[in-house]
Amino acid sequence: MTGLGHGSLATIHNITITTDDSDMDMLAVQTVAAGGLGARTNSLNLDSLNHRIAAVPGIKNSATRRMPNATLRIYVQPYHAVALWTDGDSYYPLSGDGTIVQTPLDARDNDAIVFRGKLPNDISEITTAAHTLAQHINYLEWIENRRWNVITTGGITVMLPENEPVAAIRSLNSLKETQHILDKNIKTIDMRDPSRILVK
């Protein structure tokens, strides 16, 4: 919890900011919230303040309440990074709904799943599934707004089916374990037809 305060009882003189994320850097939120200090208690536009706080990178939602003694209580809900997104040069943390969470990282986390290009609204399931192959995945790409390609660290393009891509990843992991398919000199593994796998 963070507190800010000054002023008289007729104005907002104290602001408390809370979040459930103990590791969250609150500096940017504090800076925006401090704009409410000194405002008239009954005339401060809470919707406008919430909108400004929600615009802080990494913040998903904000809720603000007027409390007794000219105090504002602000609760912020951050996004939680589950993967990375790359533009080819830098790596940005991503939340499960595909939102870029914050500024770029200095280096790629080798255990993180990386995405490139446009993303669907939910990447949580595919991210979880892809972790079984994390050391072999360069990045995942959302193709034609309907299915995934996996680009391996060895340069193989794995074309996943539109339906049941998680099951396809499980099959790919099994092929990696039993036939070392990701170590072979191949260009493409086409898994779009669940009844057969084509290798080129």
ZAFIVEX-787267 format. One record per atom (N, C-alpha, C): residue number from 1; chain; atom name; x, y, z. Coordinates in nm, 3 decimals, always signed. Example, Ala and Ser with C-alpha at 12.3 -4.5 7.8 and 13.67 -1.06 7.14 Angstrom:
<sites>
num_chaine_atome_x_y_z
1_A_N_+1.319_-0.569_+0.780
1_A_CA_+1.230_-0.450_+0.780
1_A_C_+1.320_-0.330_+0.780
2_A_N_+1.285_-0.225_+0.708
2_A_CA_+1.367_-0.106_+0.714
2_A_C_+1.290_+0.003_+0.787
</sites>
This chain:
<sites>
num_chaine_atome_x_y_z
1_A_N_+0.084_-0.118_+0.000
1_A_CA_+0.000_+0.000_+0.000
1_A_C_+0.088_+0.123_+0.000
2_A_N_+0.049_+0.223_-0.078
2_A_CA_+0.124_+0.346_-0.089
2_A_C_+0.036_+0.461_-0.047
3_A_N_+0.089_+0.556_+0.028
3_A_CA_+0.011_+0.673_+0.069
3_A_C_+0.077_+0.801_+0.023
4_A_N_-0.005_+0.897_-0.020
4_A_CA_+0.042_+1.030_-0.058
4_A_C_-0.046_+1.129_+0.018
5_A_N_+0.007_+1.243_+0.059
5_A_CA_-0.083_+1.335_+0.128
5_A_C_-0.030_+1.475_+0.152
6_A_N_-0.124_+1.574_+0.152
6_A_CA_-0.099_+1.712_+0.195
6_A_C_-0.232_+1.787_+0.190
7_A_N_-0.235_+1.913_+0.238
7_A_CA_-0.352_+1.997_+0.216
7_A_C_-0.445_+2.008_+0.334
8_A_N_-0.564_+2.063_+0.309
8_A_CA_-0.664_+2.086_+0.412
8_A_C_-0.777_+1.987_+0.398
9_A_N_-0.869_+1.986_+0.495
9_A_CA_-0.979_+1.891_+0.495
9_A_C_-1.079_+1.916_+0.384
10_A_N_-1.081_+2.037_+0.324
10_A_CA_-1.177_+2.068_+0.218
10_A_C_-1.132_+2.011_+0.083
11_A_N_-1.010_+1.964_+0.078
11_A_CA_-0.955_+1.910_-0.047
11_A_C_-0.902_+1.769_-0.022
12_A_N_-0.875_+1.700_-0.131
12_A_CA_-0.812_+1.568_-0.119
12_A_C_-0.670_+1.589_-0.067
13_A_N_-0.643_+1.535_+0.052
13_A_CA_-0.509_+1.553_+0.108
13_A_C_-0.438_+1.420_+0.135
14_A_N_-0.507_+1.310_+0.109
14_A_CA_-0.444_+1.181_+0.131
14_A_C_-0.494_+1.082_+0.026
15_A_N_-0.401_+1.008_-0.035
15_A_CA_-0.435_+0.907_-0.134
15_A_C_-0.363_+0.778_-0.096
16_A_N_-0.439_+0.668_-0.088
16_A_CA_-0.377_+0.538_-0.065
16_A_C_-0.396_+0.454_-0.190
17_A_N_-0.291_+0.383_-0.227
17_A_CA_-0.294_+0.299_-0.347
17_A_C_-0.260_+0.157_-0.305
18_A_N_-0.347_+0.062_-0.342
18_A_CA_-0.324_-0.078_-0.307
18_A_C_-0.331_-0.165_-0.432
19_A_N_-0.266_-0.278_-0.424
19_A_CA_-0.269_-0.378_-0.531
19_A_C_-0.243_-0.514_-0.469
20_A_N_-0.284_-0.619_-0.537
20_A_CA_-0.258_-0.755_-0.490
20_A_C_-0.120_-0.805_-0.533
21_A_N_-0.051_-0.727_-0.616
21_A_CA_+0.079_-0.768_-0.668
21_A_C_+0.190_-0.701_-0.586
22_A_N_+0.253_-0.779_-0.498
22_A_CA_+0.355_-0.722_-0.409
22_A_C_+0.482_-0.681_-0.483
23_A_N_+0.503_-0.730_-0.606
23_A_CA_+0.623_-0.696_-0.682
23_A_C_+0.605_-0.578_-0.776
24_A_N_+0.486_-0.521_-0.778
24_A_CA_+0.456_-0.416_-0.875
24_A_C_+0.529_-0.286_-0.842
25_A_N_+0.588_-0.222_-0.943
25_A_CA_+0.649_-0.091_-0.929
25_A_C_+0.538_+0.013_-0.934
26_A_N_+0.517_+0.084_-0.825
26_A_CA_+0.403_+0.175_-0.813
26_A_C_+0.435_+0.319_-0.853
27_A_N_+0.557_+0.348_-0.892
27_A_CA_+0.598_+0.486_-0.913
27_A_C_+0.512_+0.558_-1.016
28_A_N_+0.487_+0.494_-1.132
28_A_CA_+0.408_+0.560_-1.236
28_A_C_+0.265_+0.584_-1.191
29_A_N_+0.207_+0.488_-1.119
29_A_CA_+0.071_+0.504_-1.067
29_A_C_+0.067_+0.616_-0.964
30_A_N_+0.166_+0.623_-0.877
30_A_CA_+0.173_+0.730_-0.777
30_A_C_+0.179_+0.867_-0.843
31_A_N_+0.257_+0.876_-0.951
31_A_CA_+0.272_+1.004_-1.020
31_A_C_+0.139_+1.050_-1.078
32_A_N_+0.066_+0.960_-1.141
32_A_CA_-0.065_+0.995_-1.198
32_A_C_-0.165_+1.026_-1.088
33_A_N_-0.168_+0.943_-0.984
33_A_CA_-0.265_+0.961_-0.876
33_A_C_-0.241_+1.092_-0.802
34_A_N_-0.117_+1.137_-0.795
34_A_CA_-0.086_+1.261_-0.724
34_A_C_-0.156_+1.381_-0.785
35_A_N_-0.203_+1.367_-0.909
35_A_CA_-0.281_+1.475_-0.971
35_A_C_-0.411_+1.501_-0.898
36_A_N_-0.456_+1.406_-0.818
36_A_CA_-0.579_+1.424_-0.740
36_A_C_-0.559_+1.500_-0.611
37_A_N_-0.434_+1.512_-0.566
37_A_CA_-0.407_+1.585_-0.443
37_A_C_-0.440_+1.733_-0.461
38_A_N_-0.509_+1.789_-0.364
38_A_CA_-0.545_+1.930_-0.369
38_A_C_-0.675_+1.957_-0.440
39_A_N_-0.732_+1.854_-0.506
39_A_CA_-0.862_+1.873_-0.574
39_A_C_-0.973_+1.884_-0.471
40_A_N_-1.081_+1.952_-0.506
40_A_CA_-1.196_+1.963_-0.417
40_A_C_-1.254_+1.824_-0.397
41_A_N_-1.282_+1.788_-0.273
41_A_CA_-1.326_+1.653_-0.237
41_A_C_-1.446_+1.608_-0.318
42_A_N_-1.546_+1.693_-0.329
42_A_CA_-1.671_+1.653_-0.394
42_A_C_-1.675_+1.680_-0.544
43_A_N_-1.576_+1.747_-0.597
43_A_CA_-1.579_+1.779_-0.740
43_A_C_-1.479_+1.699_-0.823
44_A_N_-1.394_+1.621_-0.757
44_A_CA_-1.295_+1.542_-0.832
44_A_C_-1.367_+1.436_-0.915
45_A_N_-1.336_+1.431_-1.043
45_A_CA_-1.397_+1.335_-1.135
45_A_C_-1.322_+1.201_-1.123
46_A_N_-1.386_+1.105_-1.053
46_A_CA_-1.320_+0.977_-1.029
46_A_C_-1.305_+0.896_-1.157
47_A_N_-1.403_+0.908_-1.248
47_A_CA_-1.392_+0.836_-1.376
47_A_C_-1.270_+0.882_-1.455
48_A_N_-1.249_+1.013_-1.456
48_A_CA_-1.134_+1.068_-1.528
48_A_C_-1.003_+1.022_-1.464
49_A_N_-0.998_+1.022_-1.330
49_A_CA_-0.877_+0.977_-1.261
49_A_C_-0.850_+0.829_-1.289
50_A_N_-0.956_+0.747_-1.284
50_A_CA_-0.941_+0.605_-1.314
50_A_C_-0.891_+0.584_-1.457
51_A_N_-0.943_+0.664_-1.549
51_A_CA_-0.902_+0.653_-1.689
51_A_C_-0.753_+0.683_-1.704
52_A_N_-0.704_+0.786_-1.635
52_A_CA_-0.562_+0.822_-1.643
52_A_C_-0.475_+0.714_-1.579
53_A_N_-0.521_+0.656_-1.468
53_A_CA_-0.443_+0.551_-1.403
53_A_C_-0.440_+0.426_-1.491
54_A_N_-0.554_+0.393_-1.551
54_A_CA_-0.560_+0.275_-1.637
54_A_C_-0.474_+0.289_-1.760
55_A_N_-0.437_+0.412_-1.796
55_A_CA_-0.349_+0.435_-1.912
55_A_C_-0.202_+0.410_-1.879
56_A_N_-0.171_+0.390_-1.751
56_A_CA_-0.033_+0.360_-1.713
56_A_C_+0.004_+0.221_-1.766
57_A_N_+0.117_+0.208_-1.834
57_A_CA_+0.157_+0.076_-1.885
57_A_C_+0.159_-0.028_-1.775
58_A_N_+0.100_-0.143_-1.803
58_A_CA_+0.099_-0.251_-1.705
58_A_C_-0.024_-0.256_-1.617
59_A_N_-0.113_-0.154_-1.627
59_A_CA_-0.234_-0.151_-1.544
59_A_C_-0.352_-0.198_-1.626
60_A_N_-0.425_-0.296_-1.572
60_A_CA_-0.544_-0.349_-1.639
60_A_C_-0.669_-0.274_-1.596
61_A_N_-0.687_-0.255_-1.465
61_A_CA_-0.805_-0.186_-1.412
61_A_C_-0.766_-0.100_-1.294
62_A_N_-0.850_-0.001_-1.267
62_A_CA_-0.832_+0.086_-1.152
62_A_C_-0.969_+0.118_-1.093
63_A_N_-0.979_+0.118_-0.961
63_A_CA_-1.103_+0.154_-0.893
63_A_C_-1.071_+0.256_-0.784
64_A_N_-1.143_+0.368_-0.783
64_A_CA_-1.116_+0.476_-0.689
64_A_C_-1.241_+0.507_-0.608
65_A_N_-1.223_+0.525_-0.476
65_A_CA_-1.335_+0.558_-0.388
65_A_C_-1.299_+0.677_-0.300
66_A_N_-1.397_+0.765_-0.277
66_A_CA_-1.381_+0.871_-0.179
66_A_C_-1.403_+0.811_-0.040
67_A_N_-1.314_+0.842_+0.051
67_A_CA_-1.323_+0.792_+0.187
67_A_C_-1.337_+0.911_+0.283
68_A_N_-1.370_+0.887_+0.409
68_A_CA_-1.380_+0.997_+0.506
68_A_C_-1.248_+1.073_+0.519
69_A_N_-1.257_+1.192_+0.573
69_A_CA_-1.139_+1.275_+0.601
69_A_C_-1.060_+1.310_+0.474
70_A_N_-1.133_+1.338_+0.365
70_A_CA_-1.071_+1.387_+0.241
70_A_C_-0.963_+1.292_+0.188
71_A_N_-0.993_+1.163_+0.190
71_A_CA_-0.899_+1.061_+0.144
71_A_C_-0.955_+0.990_+0.022
72_A_N_-0.868_+0.959_-0.072
72_A_CA_-0.901_+0.875_-0.186
72_A_C_-0.835_+0.739_-0.166
73_A_N_-0.909_+0.633_-0.193
73_A_CA_-0.852_+0.499_-0.191
73_A_C_-0.854_+0.445_-0.334
74_A_N_-0.738_+0.406_-0.385
74_A_CA_-0.726_+0.358_-0.522
74_A_C_-0.675_+0.214_-0.520
75_A_N_-0.747_+0.127_-0.589
75_A_CA_-0.702_-0.011_-0.606
75_A_C_-0.665_-0.030_-0.753
76_A_N_-0.547_-0.085_-0.778
76_A_CA_-0.505_-0.109_-0.916
76_A_C_-0.481_-0.258_-0.938
77_A_N_-0.524_-0.305_-1.054
77_A_CA_-0.504_-0.445_-1.095
77_A_C_-0.409_-0.446_-1.213
78_A_N_-0.289_-0.500_-1.196
78_A_CA_-0.193_-0.502_-1.306
78_A_C_-0.216_-0.620_-1.399
79_A_N_-0.165_-0.608_-1.519
79_A_CA_-0.153_-0.724_-1.606
79_A_C_-0.041_-0.813_-1.553
80_A_N_-0.050_-0.942_-1.581
80_A_CA_+0.057_-1.033_-1.541
80_A_C_+0.118_-1.094_-1.667
81_A_N_+0.247_-1.080_-1.680
81_A_CA_+0.316_-1.130_-1.799
81_A_C_+0.320_-1.283_-1.799
82_A_N_+0.283_-1.343_-1.912
82_A_CA_+0.288_-1.489_-1.927
82_A_C_+0.381_-1.531_-2.041
83_A_N_+0.424_-1.434_-2.122
83_A_CA_+0.507_-1.465_-2.239
83_A_C_+0.575_-1.336_-2.284
84_A_N_+0.643_-1.343_-2.398
84_A_CA_+0.707_-1.226_-2.457
84_A_C_+0.657_-1.206_-2.600
85_A_N_+0.663_-1.082_-2.646
85_A_CA_+0.635_-1.050_-2.786
85_A_C_+0.758_-0.980_-2.842
86_A_N_+0.790_-1.011_-2.968
86_A_CA_+0.906_-0.948_-3.030
86_A_C_+0.868_-0.882_-3.162
87_A_N_+0.936_-0.773_-3.189
87_A_CA_+0.924_-0.707_-3.319
87_A_C_+1.042_-0.746_-3.407
88_A_N_+1.121_-0.840_-3.361
88_A_CA_+1.241_-0.883_-3.432
88_A_C_+1.367_-0.827_-3.371
89_A_N_+1.353_-0.723_-3.290
89_A_CA_+1.468_-0.660_-3.226
89_A_C_+1.460_-0.665_-3.074
90_A_N_+1.344_-0.623_-3.020
90_A_CA_+1.326_-0.614_-2.875
90_A_C_+1.222_-0.715_-2.829
91_A_N_+1.218_-0.739_-2.696
91_A_CA_+1.123_-0.834_-2.637
91_A_C_+1.039_-0.763_-2.533
92_A_N_+0.906_-0.774_-2.548
92_A_CA_+0.811_-0.708_-2.459
92_A_C_+0.730_-0.812_-2.382
93_A_N_+0.715_-0.797_-2.249
93_A_CA_+0.628_-0.889_-2.175
93_A_C_+0.484_-0.880_-2.223
94_A_N_+0.416_-0.995_-2.225
94_A_CA_+0.277_-1.005_-2.268
94_A_C_+0.190_-1.063_-2.158
95_A_N_+0.068_-1.013_-2.147
95_A_CA_-0.029_-1.074_-2.056
95_A_C_-0.103_-1.185_-2.132
96_A_N_-0.184_-1.260_-2.059
96_A_CA_-0.256_-1.372_-2.119
96_A_C_-0.356_-1.333_-2.225
97_A_N_-0.398_-1.205_-2.225
97_A_CA_-0.492_-1.161_-2.329
97_A_C_-0.421_-1.091_-2.444
98_A_N_-0.287_-1.105_-2.448
98_A_CA_-0.212_-1.050_-2.560
98_A_C_-0.175_-0.904_-2.547
99_A_N_-0.195_-0.845_-2.430
99_A_CA_-0.160_-0.705_-2.409
99_A_C_-0.012_-0.692_-2.376
100_A_N_+0.057_-0.599_-2.442
100_A_CA_+0.197_-0.571_-2.409
100_A_C_+0.199_-0.501_-2.274
101_A_N_+0.274_-0.559_-2.179
101_A_CA_+0.266_-0.515_-2.041
101_A_C_+0.350_-0.392_-2.012
102_A_N_+0.470_-0.385_-2.060
102_A_CA_+0.558_-0.276_-2.022
102_A_C_+0.665_-0.253_-2.128
103_A_N_+0.766_-0.177_-2.092
103_A_CA_+0.874_-0.144_-2.185
103_A_C_+0.958_-0.268_-2.215
104_A_N_+1.037_-0.264_-2.323
104_A_CA_+1.114_-0.383_-2.363
104_A_C_+1.213_-0.431_-2.257
105_A_N_+1.241_-0.560_-2.261
105_A_CA_+1.343_-0.617_-2.174
105_A_C_+1.480_-0.598_-2.239
106_A_N_+1.583_-0.603_-2.157
106_A_CA_+1.719_-0.590_-2.209
106_A_C_+1.760_-0.714_-2.289
107_A_N_+1.708_-0.831_-2.248
107_A_CA_+1.744_-0.956_-2.315
107_A_C_+1.627_-1.053_-2.307
108_A_N_+1.627_-1.150_-2.396
108_A_CA_+1.523_-1.252_-2.397
108_A_C_+1.546_-1.351_-2.283
109_A_N_+1.437_-1.389_-2.216
109_A_CA_+1.439_-1.497_-2.119
109_A_C_+1.427_-1.627_-2.197
110_A_N_+1.528_-1.713_-2.190
110_A_CA_+1.530_-1.835_-2.271
110_A_C_+1.419_-1.933_-2.237
111_A_N_+1.360_-1.921_-2.118
111_A_CA_+1.251_-2.010_-2.079
111_A_C_+1.114_-1.954_-2.117
112_A_N_+1.111_-1.832_-2.168
112_A_CA_+0.983_-1.768_-2.203
112_A_C_+0.937_-1.809_-2.343
113_A_N_+0.807_-1.818_-2.360
113_A_CA_+0.749_-1.838_-2.493
113_A_C_+0.739_-1.701_-2.560
114_A_N_+0.782_-1.694_-2.685
114_A_CA_+0.787_-1.568_-2.758
114_A_C_+0.687_-1.571_-2.873
115_A_N_+0.616_-1.460_-2.890
115_A_CA_+0.521_-1.443_-3.001
115_A_C_+0.568_-1.330_-3.091
116_A_N_+0.522_-1.337_-3.217
116_A_CA_+0.557_-1.235_-3.315
116_A_C_+0.434_-1.205_-3.399
117_A_N_+0.418_-1.078_-3.440
117_A_CA_+0.305_-1.039_-3.524
117_A_C_+0.179_-1.017_-3.443
118_A_N_+0.065_-1.017_-3.514
118_A_CA_-0.064_-0.996_-3.448
118_A_C_-0.098_-1.115_-3.361
119_A_N_-0.181_-1.089_-3.259
119_A_CA_-0.218_-1.194_-3.164
119_A_C_-0.369_-1.200_-3.146
120_A_N_-0.422_-1.319_-3.111
120_A_CA_-0.564_-1.329_-3.077
120_A_C_-0.587_-1.273_-2.936
121_A_N_-0.713_-1.273_-2.892
121_A_CA_-0.746_-1.216_-2.761
121_A_C_-0.699_-1.301_-2.644
122_A_N_-0.672_-1.427_-2.666
122_A_CA_-0.632_-1.514_-2.556
122_A_C_-0.514_-1.601_-2.600
123_A_N_-0.401_-1.582_-2.534
123_A_CA_-0.282_-1.663_-2.566
123_A_C_-0.245_-1.754_-2.451
124_A_N_-0.326_-1.757_-2.345
124_A_CA_-0.288_-1.830_-2.225
124_A_C_-0.278_-1.980_-2.249
125_A_N_-0.374_-2.040_-2.320
125_A_CA_-0.373_-2.185_-2.339
125_A_C_-0.256_-2.229_-2.428
126_A_N_-0.234_-2.159_-2.538
126_A_CA_-0.126_-2.196_-2.628
126_A_C_+0.011_-2.174_-2.560
127_A_N_+0.018_-2.071_-2.476
127_A_CA_+0.143_-2.044_-2.403
127_A_C_+0.176_-2.158_-2.308
128_A_N_+0.075_-2.202_-2.232
128_A_CA_+0.096_-2.312_-2.139
128_A_C_+0.141_-2.439_-2.212
129_A_N_+0.074_-2.468_-2.323
129_A_CA_+0.109_-2.588_-2.400
129_A_C_+0.250_-2.579_-2.457
130_A_N_+0.286_-2.462_-2.507
130_A_CA_+0.416_-2.445_-2.572
130_A_C_+0.533_-2.458_-2.475
131_A_N_+0.508_-2.440_-2.346
131_A_CA_+0.618_-2.450_-2.248
131_A_C_+0.684_-2.587_-2.247
132_A_N_+0.613_-2.689_-2.293
132_A_CA_+0.675_-2.823_-2.300
132_A_C_+0.789_-2.826_-2.401
133_A_N_+0.787_-2.731_-2.495
133_A_CA_+0.890_-2.724_-2.600
133_A_C_+0.970_-2.594_-2.594
134_A_N_+0.966_-2.526_-2.481
134_A_CA_+1.022_-2.390_-2.472
134_A_C_+1.165_-2.380_-2.523
135_A_N_+1.248_-2.477_-2.494
135_A_CA_+1.389_-2.470_-2.534
135_A_C_+1.407_-2.487_-2.685
136_A_N_+1.303_-2.533_-2.753
136_A_CA_+1.312_-2.557_-2.898
136_A_C_+1.235_-2.454_-2.980
137_A_N_+1.166_-2.362_-2.914
137_A_CA_+1.082_-2.265_-2.986
137_A_C_+1.151_-2.131_-2.996
138_A_N_+1.163_-2.082_-3.120
138_A_CA_+1.211_-1.946_-3.141
138_A_C_+1.096_-1.848_-3.117
139_A_N_+0.982_-1.870_-3.187
139_A_CA_+0.863_-1.788_-3.162
139_A_C_+0.741_-1.856_-3.223
140_A_N_+0.622_-1.809_-3.182
140_A_CA_+0.495_-1.852_-3.239
140_A_C_+0.435_-1.735_-3.315
141_A_N_+0.366_-1.767_-3.424
141_A_CA_+0.306_-1.665_-3.509
141_A_C_+0.161_-1.702_-3.539
142_A_N_+0.071_-1.605_-3.524
142_A_CA_-0.072_-1.623_-3.548
142_A_C_-0.097_-1.600_-3.697
143_A_N_-0.141_-1.703_-3.769
143_A_CA_-0.152_-1.699_-3.914
143_A_C_-0.298_-1.679_-3.957
144_A_N_-0.320_-1.575_-4.037
144_A_CA_-0.450_-1.546_-4.097
144_A_C_-0.563_-1.542_-3.993
145_A_N_-0.530_-1.499_-3.873
145_A_CA_-0.628_-1.486_-3.764
145_A_C_-0.702_-1.615_-3.733
146_A_N_-0.636_-1.732_-3.757
146_A_CA_-0.710_-1.855_-3.730
146_A_C_-0.625_-1.971_-3.679
147_A_N_-0.493_-1.969_-3.699
147_A_CA_-0.413_-2.081_-3.652
147_A_C_-0.269_-2.035_-3.626
148_A_N_-0.191_-2.127_-3.564
148_A_CA_-0.055_-2.095_-3.523
148_A_C_+0.050_-2.164_-3.610
149_A_N_+0.161_-2.095_-3.630
149_A_CA_+0.286_-2.155_-3.676
149_A_C_+0.385_-2.148_-3.561
150_A_N_+0.460_-2.254_-3.542
150_A_CA_+0.570_-2.255_-3.446
150_A_C_+0.699_-2.254_-3.525
151_A_N_+0.785_-2.158_-3.499
151_A_CA_+0.916_-2.152_-3.563
151_A_C_+1.018_-2.199_-3.460
152_A_N_+1.087_-2.308_-3.490
152_A_CA_+1.179_-2.365_-3.393
152_A_C_+1.313_-2.294_-3.396
153_A_N_+1.393_-2.317_-3.294
153_A_CA_+1.527_-2.260_-3.290
153_A_C_+1.615_-2.315_-3.401
154_A_N_+1.579_-2.432_-3.454
154_A_CA_+1.652_-2.491_-3.565
154_A_C_+1.602_-2.447_-3.701
155_A_N_+1.503_-2.356_-3.705
155_A_CA_+1.453_-2.301_-3.831
155_A_C_+1.341_-2.381_-3.895
156_A_N_+1.284_-2.477_-3.824
156_A_CA_+1.172_-2.555_-3.878
156_A_C_+1.042_-2.479_-3.854
157_A_N_+0.957_-2.472_-3.956
157_A_CA_+0.823_-2.414_-3.940
157_A_C_+0.725_-2.528_-3.916
158_A_N_+0.659_-2.525_-3.801
158_A_CA_+0.558_-2.625_-3.766
158_A_C_+0.422_-2.559_-3.782
159_A_N_+0.342_-2.610_-3.875
159_A_CA_+0.211_-2.553_-3.904
159_A_C_+0.106_-2.627_-3.823
160_A_N_+0.053_-2.562_-3.720
160_A_CA_-0.045_-2.624_-3.633
160_A_C_-0.185_-2.615_-3.693
161_A_N_-0.276_-2.708_-3.657
161_A_CA_-0.412_-2.704_-3.711
161_A_C_-0.494_-2.590_-3.649
162_A_N_-0.598_-2.550_-3.720
162_A_CA_-0.687_-2.445_-3.669
162_A_C_-0.758_-2.491_-3.543
163_A_N_-0.801_-2.619_-3.542
163_A_CA_-0.867_-2.676_-3.425
163_A_C_-0.769_-2.764_-3.348
164_A_N_-0.777_-2.760_-3.217
164_A_CA_-0.694_-2.842_-3.129
164_A_C_-0.544_-2.821_-3.147
165_A_N_-0.497_-2.697_-3.146
165_A_CA_-0.352_-2.676_-3.158
165_A_C_-0.275_-2.728_-3.037
166_A_N_-0.340_-2.730_-2.921
166_A_CA_-0.272_-2.781_-2.801
166_A_C_-0.244_-2.930_-2.815
167_A_N_-0.340_-3.005_-2.870
167_A_CA_-0.318_-3.148_-2.894
167_A_C_-0.206_-3.169_-2.994
168_A_N_-0.197_-3.081_-3.093
168_A_CA_-0.089_-3.091_-3.193
168_A_C_+0.047_-3.066_-3.128
169_A_N_+0.052_-2.973_-3.036
169_A_CA_+0.179_-2.948_-2.965
169_A_C_+0.219_-3.070_-2.883
170_A_N_+0.121_-3.135_-2.820
170_A_CA_+0.150_-3.258_-2.745
170_A_C_+0.207_-3.365_-2.839
171_A_N_+0.146_-3.377_-2.959
171_A_CA_+0.196_-3.474_-3.057
171_A_C_+0.337_-3.439_-3.103
172_A_N_+0.362_-3.311_-3.124
172_A_CA_+0.495_-3.267_-3.164
172_A_C_+0.598_-3.298_-3.057
173_A_N_+0.560_-3.275_-2.932
173_A_CA_+0.651_-3.307_-2.821
173_A_C_+0.681_-3.456_-2.816
174_A_N_+0.579_-3.538_-2.842
174_A_CA_+0.600_-3.683_-2.845
174_A_C_+0.695_-3.722_-2.958
175_A_N_+0.679_-3.660_-3.077
175_A_CA_+0.768_-3.687_-3.190
175_A_C_+0.911_-3.642_-3.160
176_A_N_+0.922_-3.534_-3.086
176_A_CA_+1.055_-3.487_-3.046
176_A_C_+1.123_-3.592_-2.955
177_A_N_+1.045_-3.647_-2.862
177_A_CA_+1.101_-3.743_-2.767
177_A_C_+1.132_-3.878_-2.832
178_A_N_+1.043_-3.926_-2.916
178_A_CA_+1.058_-4.062_-2.971
178_A_C_+1.138_-4.068_-3.100
179_A_N_+1.125_-3.963_-3.186
179_A_CA_+1.191_-3.966_-3.316
179_A_C_+1.290_-3.851_-3.338
180_A_N_+1.307_-3.768_-3.236
180_A_CA_+1.400_-3.654_-3.245
180_A_C_+1.374_-3.569_-3.369
181_A_N_+1.246_-3.547_-3.398
181_A_CA_+1.208_-3.480_-3.522
181_A_C_+1.261_-3.338_-3.532
182_A_N_+1.277_-3.270_-3.419
182_A_CA_+1.323_-3.131_-3.425
182_A_C_+1.474_-3.122_-3.447
183_A_N_+1.542_-3.235_-3.442
183_A_CA_+1.686_-3.237_-3.467
183_A_C_+1.719_-3.273_-3.612
184_A_N_+1.617_-3.306_-3.689
184_A_CA_+1.641_-3.350_-3.826
184_A_C_+1.653_-3.232_-3.923
185_A_N_+1.713_-3.257_-4.038
185_A_CA_+1.733_-3.154_-4.140
185_A_C_+1.608_-3.140_-4.226
186_A_N_+1.507_-3.076_-4.169
186_A_CA_+1.381_-3.056_-4.241
186_A_C_+1.341_-2.910_-4.232
187_A_N_+1.253_-2.868_-4.324
187_A_CA_+1.210_-2.728_-4.330
187_A_C_+1.073_-2.706_-4.267
188_A_N_+0.981_-2.802_-4.292
188_A_CA_+0.842_-2.782_-4.252
188_A_C_+0.782_-2.910_-4.195
189_A_N_+0.705_-2.894_-4.088
189_A_CA_+0.621_-3.001_-4.035
189_A_C_+0.478_-2.950_-4.043
190_A_N_+0.401_-3.008_-4.133
190_A_CA_+0.264_-2.963_-4.156
190_A_C_+0.168_-3.052_-4.078
191_A_N_+0.109_-2.996_-3.972
191_A_CA_+0.017_-3.070_-3.885
191_A_C_-0.127_-3.020_-3.900
192_A_N_-0.155_-2.948_-4.008
192_A_CA_-0.288_-2.888_-4.024
192_A_C_-0.398_-2.992_-4.042
193_A_N_-0.364_-3.108_-4.099
193_A_CA_-0.460_-3.218_-4.110
193_A_C_-0.429_-3.316_-3.998
194_A_N_-0.518_-3.326_-3.896
194_A_CA_-0.492_-3.412_-3.782
194_A_C_-0.475_-3.559_-3.817
195_A_N_-0.521_-3.600_-3.934
195_A_CA_-0.512_-3.742_-3.970
195_A_C_-0.374_-3.780_-4.025
196_A_N_-0.293_-3.681_-4.061
196_A_CA_-0.159_-3.711_-4.113
196_A_C_-0.066_-3.593_-4.093
197_A_N_+0.062_-3.623_-4.077
197_A_CA_+0.164_-3.521_-4.061
197_A_C_+0.255_-3.525_-4.184
198_A_N_+0.271_-3.410_-4.247
198_A_CA_+0.358_-3.401_-4.366
198_A_C_+0.487_-3.333_-4.328
199_A_N_+0.598_-3.392_-4.368
199_A_CA_+0.730_-3.338_-4.339
199_A_C_+0.801_-3.308_-4.470
200_A_N_+0.858_-3.190_-4.480
200_A_CA_+0.931_-3.151_-4.601
200_A_C_+1.073_-3.110_-4.564
</sites>
